[in-house]
């Protein structure tokens, strides 16, 4: 389904109200959350059209850096810029907090994230607080591609 040019996609913090939709979206994208209730609060945002959740993205704060997580868009609405808008929203949030950089792990979309400005890095290049996160240290397979986007000079 194509979104019309006059459609207004609304971005808002993910709340428990969105639990069912966010959980279904993450599971359909193969992104099983570590704890489904951790996907809420100002660190996570949903994209909605007429009250329907189209996408989600989050950023966890680990020391001076962020970890981009759970970027997912409903299959029916992919390739319409929603994912990129979600990522940019979370990068703006990271910048507003003065974070140094944003890291991520992906098994399916390294090329897509490169188009958004991320670069591939060795998994060991992550700062200790990011490397110690459950996502980085346990949840994602070792075959995941590690990526980074610096937001300010180190």
C-alpha positions, -999 to +999 in steps of 0.1 A: +000+000+000+014+034-010+012+063+013-003+093-004+017+126-004-009+143+018-008+115+044+005+127+078+028+102+095+030+110+132+061+101+153+055+097+190+072+080+219+062+043+222+040+036+251+024+005+266-006+014+245+015+004+215+026-030+230+006-053+208+014-035+176+051-031+184+055-067+195+038-080+163+059-057+142+092-067+158+083-104+156+073-101+119+107-085+112+125-112+130+136-088+158+127-106+190+129-081+218+149-089+249+121-077+270+090-065+253+084-038+279+118-023+273+106-010+239+088+020+255+096+055+267+113+085+251+141+063+237+117+045+214+094+060+188+066+047+167+055+060+133+017+060+129-007+067+102-043+072+113-035+055+146-020+024+129+016+016+139+037+014+107+072+013+122+093+015+154+129+024+163+148+029+195+181+041+208+195+028+241+220+051+259+252+034+270+277+060+285+285+086+259+272+066+230+239+051+217+228+017+204+203+018+177+178-010+181+146-025+169+143-006+136+113-022+119+087-011+093+055-030+085+062-050+052+033-033+035+048+002+040+085-005+033+105+014+007+085+046+013+111+064+035+095+055+069+126+035+081+150+063+072+127+088+089+126+067+120+164+064+121+169+101+115+144+108+143+165+086+167+198+102+155+183+136+162+174+124+197+209+111+202+223+145+190+200+163+215+215+143+243+251+151+231+259+115+224+293+109+207+282+082+183+256+056+176+263+019+171+242-010+157+243-046+149+225-060+118+222-093+100+200-082+072+206-045+063+242-033+064+239-018+029+207+001+039+224+015+070+255+025+050+232+046+028+221+064+060+257+072+068+268+043+091+301+026+085+311-009+091+334-014+121+349-043+138+326-055+166+355-049+191+355-012+181+325-005+203+331+014+235+329-006+266+294+005+277+280-004+243+299-037+242+286-046+277+250-042+266+229-074+264+222-068+228+259-065+219+273-091+242+247-118+241+216-113+220+229-107+185+248-135+167+285-131+161+278-130+124+260-096+128+276-067+111+287-040+135+282-004+124+288+031+137+279+067+130+299+093+147+278+123+157+307+145+171+345+142+171+360+119+196 
